[in-house]
Amino acid sequence: MDTLVISKEEEAAPVSVIIPCYRCADTVERALDSILRQTMRPSEILFVEDASADEGKTLNKLHQLVAAYDGKIDIQILCMDTNGGPGEARNFGWAHALQPYIAFLDADDAWHSRKIEIQYLWMKAHPDVALSCHETTLLSDREREPLLVKDHVPVNAISAYRMLFSNSIPTRSVMLKTSVSERFSDGMRYAEDYHLWARIVFSTQQAFRLQLPMAFSFKADFGASGLSGNLLAMQHGEKMVYKNLLSAGFIGYPLYLTASIFSRIKYWRRMLIMFFFSGNANAST
């Protein structure tokens, strides 16, 4: 276990922030605001408009935001010709990123104001690390970001085999080197992020987790609307990850079978949670 000592020494970080945008006109300004409030701002922000089916509402909102902050920070809008899902949108932004580090933020999530400062300075101090992540917190729309009172932050290495049974790398928390050769799998709309992180970790590239909540979501990671709402598709996506790791030689068949069974158990557990949650909600109305 490593320990991060927080100290600010630069005004801007050489980081490209990639935000996939699909029908997000109502939330993307909150995401952008969390970036603009950073104590150490990134060098560029790349909005990737993923061919939103909303009659131009998302694209118009992005143009309004760029016009409002023109000259204050480098913001670009990249437009996909067809909808490819979040993985392909992130790849598209990745191909246009000019900075040596990339951070991912979804349009309905947000960051703590010190996220870039803390995470970039740690990555800079550990140049052999390909990827870092951190804890995240579920907030309501009216809650304020929690105070970061720690000056010394525990940092743990991410174990490949532990990650096989639990994706401990939320995409909203990731910062990685732009030079990483792996990419999100084209056409994969569920567990595409898990697939990429697993390939990076299993290929022996170093990955670490900072034990500090520096990103926020505003809906549950499963059982909510959007891609995360389809639990069965998520489980099939996980199984595809295991198949790809097996075919690449990262794991053997016994481990593939064990992980697949465990994934199925997680699926039924989540279904039971949603069943009891919806039952309680109906009983209270």
C-alpha positions in Angstrom: 0.0 0.0 0.0 1.3 3.4 -1.0 0.3 6.8 0.6 -0.4 10.0 -1.2 0.7 13.3 0.3 -1.4 16.0 -1.1 0.4 19.2 -2.3 -0.5 21.6 -5.1 2.4 22.7 -7.3 0.9 23.5 -10.8 -1.9 25.6 -12.1 -3.0 23.4 -15.0 -2.8 19.7 -15.6 -1.8 18.1 -19.0 -5.1 16.1 -19.0 -7.7 15.7 -21.7 -11.2 15.1 -20.3 -13.5 13.0 -22.5 -17.3 13.2 -22.0 -19.5 11.0 -24.2 -22.8 12.8 -24.8 -26.0 11.1 -25.7 -29.3 12.8 -25.0 -27.7 14.6 -22.1 -28.9 18.2 -22.5 -30.4 18.2 -19.0 -27.3 17.0 -17.1 -24.1 17.9 -19.1 -23.9 21.4 -17.7 -23.5 20.0 -14.2 -20.7 17.8 -15.4 -18.9 20.7 -17.1 -19.4 22.9 -14.0 -17.6 20.3 -11.9 -14.7 20.4 -14.3 -14.5 24.2 -14.3 -14.5 24.3 -10.5 -11.3 22.2 -10.4 -8.5 23.6 -8.3 -6.2 22.4 -11.1 -8.1 22.5 -14.4 -7.4 20.1 -17.2 -5.9 21.4 -20.4 -8.8 20.4 -22.7 -12.3 19.1 -22.6 -13.6 16.9 -25.4 -17.4 16.6 -25.8 -18.2 13.6 -28.0 -21.8 14.0 -29.3 -22.8 10.4 -30.0 -25.5 11.1 -32.6 -28.2 11.8 -30.0 -31.7 11.0 -31.1 -33.2 14.2 -29.7 -33.7 16.6 -32.7 -30.4 18.4 -32.0 -31.2 19.3 -28.3 -27.9 17.9 -27.0 -25.8 19.4 -29.7 -27.4 22.8 -29.3 -26.7 22.6 -25.5 -23.1 21.8 -26.1 -22.7 24.7 -28.5 -24.3 27.0 -25.9 -21.8 25.8 -23.2 -18.8 26.3 -25.5 -20.0 29.8 -26.4 -20.5 30.6 -22.7 -17.0 29.6 -21.7 -15.1 30.6 -24.9 -11.5 31.6 -24.0 -11.7 30.3 -20.4 -10.8 26.8 -21.2 -10.2 24.7 -24.4 -13.5 23.0 -25.1 -14.2 21.1 -28.3 -17.2 19.3 -29.7 -16.6 16.1 -31.7 -19.6 14.6 -33.5 -20.1 10.9 -34.3 -21.8 10.2 -37.6 -23.8 7.3 -36.1 -24.5 6.3 -32.5 -21.9 3.9 -31.3 -22.4 3.8 -27.5 -20.2 5.2 -24.8 -17.2 3.0 -25.6 -16.9 4.1 -29.2 -17.5 7.7 -28.2 -14.7 7.5 -25.7 -12.4 6.0 -28.3 -13.3 8.8 -30.7 -12.3 11.4 -28.1 -9.2 9.4 -27.3 -8.1 9.6 -30.9 -8.3 13.4 -30.8 -6.8 13.9 -27.3 -3.6 16.0 -27.3 -2.5 15.6 -23.7 -0.5 12.8 -22.2 -3.2 11.9 -19.7 -6.9 11.2 -20.2 -9.7 11.4 -17.6 -13.3 10.1 -18.3 -16.5 11.7 -17.1 -20.0 10.7 -18.1 -22.4 13.6 -18.8 -24.7 12.6 -15.9 -21.8 12.4 -13.3 -19.6 15.0 -11.6 -16.2 15.4 -10.0 -15.0 16.7 -6.7 -13.3 20.1 -7.1 -9.9 18.6 -6.2 -10.1 15.5 -8.3 -7.7 16.6 -11.1 -5.2 18.1 -8.7 -4.9 15.1 -6.4 -5.1 12.4 -9.1 -2.8 14.0 -11.7 -0.1 14.9 -9.1 -0.1 11.3 -7.9 0.1 10.0 -11.5 3.0 12.4 -12.2 4.8 11.1 -9.1 4.4 7.5 -10.3 5.2 7.6 -14.1 5.2 3.8 -14.4 1.5 3.6 -13.5 -0.8 3.2 -16.6 -4.1 3.8 -14.8 -5.4 5.1 -11.5 -8.9 5.3 -10.1 -10.6 6.3 -6.9 -13.7 5.9 -4.8 -17.0 7.5 -5.9 -20.1 8.6 -4.0 -23.8 8.6 -4.8 -25.3 12.0 -4.2 -28.8 13.6 -4.5 -29.2 16.6 -6.8 -29.3 18.9 -3.7 -26.3 17.5 -1.8 -23.0 19.4 -1.9 -19.7 17.6 -2.4 -18.1 16.2 0.7 -15.1 17.8 2.3 -11.8 16.1 1.7 -10.1 16.3 5.1 -7.3 13.9 4.6 -3.8 15.0 3.7 -2.6 11.4 3.5 -4.5 9.2 1.2 -4.1 5.3 1.2 -3.4 4.0 -2.3 -3.8 0.3 -3.1 -2.7 -1.7 -6.1 -5.5 -3.3 -8.1 -5.3 -7.1 -8.2 -6.1 -8.7 -11.5 -7.8 -11.7 -10.0 -9.8 -9.7 -7.5 -11.0 -7.5 -10.2 -12.2 -10.6 -12.1 -14.9 -11.0 -9.6 -15.7 -7.3 -9.0 -15.2 -4.3 -11.2 -13.5 -1.9 -8.7 -12.8 0.8 -11.4 -15.7 3.2 -12.0 -15.2 4.9 -15.3 -15.9 8.3 -13.8 -12.9 7.9 -11.6 -10.3 6.8 -14.2 -7.2 8.7 -15.2 -4.8 6.9 -17.6 -2.0 7.5 -19.9 -3.0 8.5 -23.4 -0.3 6.2 -24.7 -2.0 3.0 -23.4 -2.5 0.8 -26.4 -5.8 -0.9 -25.5 -9.1 0.7 -26.3 -12.8 0.2 -25.6 -14.3 -2.6 -27.7 -16.2 -1.3 -30.7 -19.8 -2.4 -30.7 -19.8 -3.5 -27.0 -22.4 -1.4 -25.1 -22.4 -3.3 -21.8 -19.4 -3.8 -19.6 -17.2 -2.2 -22.3 -15.4 -0.2 -19.6 -14.9 -3.3 -17.4 -13.4 -5.1 -20.5 -10.8 -2.4 -21.0 -9.8 -2.1 -17.4 -9.5 -5.9 -17.1 -7.3 -6.1 -20.2 -5.0 -3.3 -18.9 -4.7 -4.9 -15.5 -4.2 -8.5 -16.8 -1.6 -7.3 -19.3 0.5 -6.5 -16.2 0.2 -2.7 -16.6 0.2 -1.1 -13.2 -3.2 0.2 -11.9 -3.9 1.7 -8.5 -6.9 2.9 -6.5 -6.8 6.1 -4.4 -9.0 5.6 -1.3 -10.8 9.0 -1.5 -14.3 9.8 -3.0 -13.6 12.2 -5.8 -16.4 11.5 -8.2 -20.2 11.6 -7.9 -23.1 9.7 -9.5 -26.7 10.8 -9.2 -28.3 7.4 -9.8 -27.6 3.8 -8.7 -25.0 1.9 -10.7 -27.6 -0.8 -11.4 -31.3 -0.9 -11.6 -31.6 2.6 -12.8 -32.6 4.0 -16.1 -30.2 4.0 -19.1 -27.7 1.3 -20.0 -27.2 0.3 -16.3 -30.9 -0.5 -16.0 -30.6 -3.7 -18.1 -29.3 -6.1 -15.6 -29.4 -9.2 -17.8 -27.5 -7.3 -20.6 -24.9 -6.2 -18.0 -24.4 -9.9 -16.9 -24.0 -11.0 -20.5 -21.5 -8.2 -21.0 -19.5 -9.5 -18.0 -19.5 -13.0 -19.4 -18.2 -11.6 -22.7 -15.3 -10.0 -20.8 -14.5 -13.4 -19.3 -14.6 -15.1 -22.8 -12.3 -12.5 -24.2 -9.8 -12.9 -21.3 -10.0 -16.6 -21.9 -9.3 -16.4 -25.6 -6.5 -13.9 -25.0 -4.8 -16.4 -22.7 -5.1 -14.2 -19.6 -7.1 -16.8 -17.7 -7.7 -20.5 -17.9 -11.0 -22.4 -18.3 -11.5 -23.2 -14.6 -11.1 -19.6 -13.7 -13.4 -18.5 -16.6 -16.1 -21.0 -15.4 -15.8 -19.8 -11.8 -16.1 -16.1 -12.7 -19.1 -16.8 -15.0 -20.9 -18.6 -12.2 -20.1 -15.8 -9.7 -21.4 -13.3 -12.3 -24.7 -15.2 -12.5 -25.0 -15.2 -8.8 -24.4 -11.4 -8.7 -27.2 -11.0 -11.3 -29.7 -12.9 -9.3 -28.7 -11.0 -6.1 -29.3 -7.7 -7.9 -32.6 -8.9 -9.2 -33.7 -9.8 -5.7 -32.6 -6.4 -4.4 -34.6 -4.6 -7.1 -37.6 -6.9 -6.4 -37.6 -6.0 -2.7 -36.9 -2.4 -3.4 -39.8 -2.0 -5.8 -42.0 -4.0 -3.4 -41.2 -1.6 -0.6 -41.7 1.4 -2.8 -45.1 0.2 -3.9 -46.1 -0.6 -0.3 -45.3 3.0 0.8 -47.4 4.6 -1.9 
